[in-house]
Amino acid sequence: MGNLIKSEFRKILTTGLWWGLLIPTVLVALGWGLGAGLIGEGLMEAVQSSDVEELTTAFGLSPDQWQVSLFGMARAINIATIFPMIFGGLAIANEINRKTITTTFLTAPNRVSSLSAKMIVYVAWGALYGIAIVAAMSIGIALTAPANTLPDAAGWLAMVGVGLLSSILMTMFGVGVGALLNSVVATTVVLVMYMLVIENGIQLVLTANEASDVIGFLPNGAVNGLTGSVAASLFLADAGVVPDELEDVMRALAGGLGAHEWWLSGLIFLAWTALFFVFGWLSTQRKDIT
């Protein structure tokens, strides 16, 4: 297994795909972090006006303790993890396209060990992309956000942890879809279109029909809920007395519309990841390598 893992790392490092996707990953996370910090600064200036301050006081809110940068952090993670998802999607699809999957299978003891090694390696790469995402996002938001809108050390670590988890799961989700579709173009188009367009359209329809609770069970809704719920919980913990009706609003602001608790959102997306991974695994196991 050790040699198979080394071989998988070597195959990735000898191509430019990993850094070709890592560069936009960092730029997107950094850009969203910078933008979120500026928006947070503008929001805090707005709530400090006398009229808004009286309104927030009437609702029992404490604007001075609003860690609004948490929402930007969650959204930066959500959008940036699109790239490790694509990276994972090309793990098997690219090998099939280049016909290197034949050598991979023939030099391994069996297909199970080969695919297991690939899974381990792409979990590691998902974590690497996650580190890059949370680092770039943290730098961006720290440069532009007012100090009082930033989370404390514990909150920051929580967002870092959930960012790493989200990146790993998105990578493995991509691996499963790519193994199932067996096509570089189809995998990339389906993943990007579904995550950025199709499911967002479904979410609008569900929201219009007062069925937003269903959103948290969809793939994109679940993974966004993973980060969004953590951000909302951290915000609410230090925001003062917040009406229960606003909790769902806070999650929506963090990109987790219709999200459940973070652990449940994580389990739901893990189930989606496992589903596609298993079907992709079975498809690859049956594939004729001749």
C-alpha positions, 0 to 999 in steps of 0.5 A: 500500500505504501508504494501505491500511495507514493505512486499516486503522489508522484502522478499528481506532482508530475503534472501541473493540475494541482498547482493550476487549480491551487492558484485560483483557489488561493486567489478566490479565498483571498479575494472573498476574504478581502471583500468580506472584511470591507463589507463588514466594515461598512456594515458596522459603520451603518449600525453605529448610526443612532436610528439603527442603534436604537432599533438593535437595542429594541431587539436586544442585540448588541452591535459592538459584539457582532462578529460579522466577519464570520459570515464572510469566512464561511462564504469564502470557504464555500466558494473556494472549495469548488476547486478541490472538488474539481481536482478530486473529480479529475482523479479517476476521470483524467486517468481514464481519459489519458488511459493511464488507469490501465497501468495503475490497475495492472501494477497494483495487487488488485483494484481495491488496493489501488482505489484505496491508495487513491482515496488516501492520497486525495484526502491528503490533497483535500486537506492541503487545499483546505489549509490553503483556503483557510490561510488565504481567507484568514489573511484577506479578512484580517487585512480589511475587517475591523478588529471587533468583527473578527472571531476570537481564537477559539472561533477562528480555530472552529472555522479553520477546522470546518474549512479543512473538513469541508475541503476534504469532503468536497474533494472526495465528493468530486472523486466519486462523481468523476469515477462515476462519469468517467469523463473529464469534460462531463465531470467538470461541467456537471460538478460546476453547473450543479453546485453553482447553478442548478442547485441554487435554482432548486433552492429558490424554488424550495424557498418560494414554496416555503420548503427551505428545510429541504435545502439542507438535505441537498449536496450543496446545501449540506456542505454550505450548512456545515460552514454556515451553521458554525459561523451562525452559532459563533455569531449568535454566541457573542451577539447578545440576546437574539430572537429565535426567529433570526437564527435561520436568517443568520445561517442564510447570511453565512450561506447556509440557507435551510441548514441544520446543525453543523454536525448534521449537515456534515453527516448529510454531505458525508452520506452524499459523498459516500453514495457517489464514491461507492457508485463510482468505485463499483463503476471503476471496479467493473471497467474493462481496462483492455 
